[in-house]
């Protein structure tokens, strides 16, 4: 299960709405972002890196779907779910930049920037 903080859920909502702007007609419904895909892939300084993307088309046979505040849904593939169970995603703004922060209790090691981890 993935938890979104209030700040992360609000930021995801803003990004989904911005992505969908201009595609809100019925005939373009196939282009609408329906969720945020959260995943991991090999790479980064520590072995795995976090991945965030817009989910336009659900693939229900391979994903788990959770609904959070602001109607934000997260989609996670089964392999990534092994590494993301219990993760909290936060959003923080510092100075002029902002970013998502992953708090992963299963991570044995995390790089300095927080974008990659080892399990």
C-alpha positions in Angstrom: 0.0 0.0 0.0 1.2 3.5 -0.9 0.4 6.5 1.3 0.3 10.0 -0.1 0.7 13.0 2.2 -1.7 15.9 1.8 1.0 17.8 -0.1 1.8 15.0 -2.5 -1.9 14.3 -3.2 -2.5 18.0 -3.9 0.5 18.2 -6.2 -0.5 15.0 -8.1 -4.0 16.4 -8.5 -2.6 19.7 -10.0 -0.4 17.7 -12.4 -3.2 15.4 -13.5 -5.4 18.4 -14.1 -2.7 20.2 -16.1 -2.0 17.0 -18.1 -5.7 16.7 -18.9 -6.3 20.3 -19.8 -7.6 20.5 -23.4 -8.5 16.8 -23.5 -11.7 17.0 -21.5 -14.0 16.3 -24.4 -15.8 13.0 -24.7 -14.1 12.1 -28.0 -10.6 12.7 -26.5 -11.4 10.7 -23.3 -8.8 8.1 -24.2 -6.0 10.7 -23.7 -7.0 11.6 -20.1 -4.7 10.7 -17.3 -6.6 8.5 -15.0 -3.9 7.9 -12.3 -0.3 8.3 -11.3 1.9 5.2 -12.1 4.4 4.6 -9.3 7.1 2.1 -9.9 10.7 1.2 -9.6 13.3 0.3 -12.2 16.9 -0.7 -12.1 19.3 2.2 -12.0 20.3 5.2 -10.0 23.2 5.3 -7.5 21.8 2.6 -5.2 20.4 0.0 -7.5 16.7 1.0 -8.0 15.2 4.3 -8.9 11.6 5.5 -8.3 9.5 6.2 -11.4 6.4 8.5 -11.6 4.3 8.8 -14.7 0.8 9.5 -15.9 -1.4 6.5 -16.4 -3.7 6.9 -19.4 -4.9 3.4 -19.8 -5.3 0.9 -17.0 -4.0 -2.6 -17.4 -6.0 -4.3 -14.6 -4.4 -7.7 -15.1 -1.0 -6.5 -13.9 -1.7 -3.5 -11.6 -3.1 -2.7 -8.3 -5.1 0.5 -7.9 -5.5 2.7 -4.8 -7.5 5.8 -4.3 -6.2 8.7 -2.2 -7.2 12.2 -1.2 -8.4 14.6 -3.9 -9.5 11.6 -6.0 -5.9 10.8 -6.9 -5.4 7.2 -7.9 -2.1 5.4 -7.9 -1.3 2.4 -10.1 1.5 0.0 -9.3 2.7 -3.0 -11.2 3.1 -6.3 -9.3 6.9 -6.3 -9.4 7.2 -2.7 -8.2 4.7 -3.4 -5.5 7.2 -5.7 -3.8 9.5 -2.8 -3.3 6.9 -0.1 -2.6 4.7 -1.7 0.0 4.5 0.8 2.9 6.0 3.7 1.0 4.9 7.2 1.8 5.2 9.8 -0.9 5.5 13.4 0.2 6.0 16.7 -1.7 8.2 19.5 -0.5 9.1 22.9 -1.9 12.5 24.3 -1.0 13.7 27.6 -2.3 12.5 27.8 -5.9 12.2 24.1 -6.6 10.0 21.3 -5.4 10.0 17.5 -5.6 8.5 14.3 -4.5 10.1 12.5 -1.5 9.8 8.8 -1.1 9.9 7.4 2.5 10.5 3.7 2.0 10.7 1.6 5.2 12.0 -1.4 3.1 15.0 0.5 1.6 18.2 -0.7 3.1 20.2 2.2 1.6 19.2 5.4 -0.1 21.2 7.8 -2.2 21.7 11.4 -1.0 19.1 12.8 -3.4 16.5 10.3 -2.4 15.7 9.2 -5.9 17.3 5.7 -5.7 17.5 3.0 -3.1 18.6 -0.6 -2.5 16.4 -3.3 -1.1 
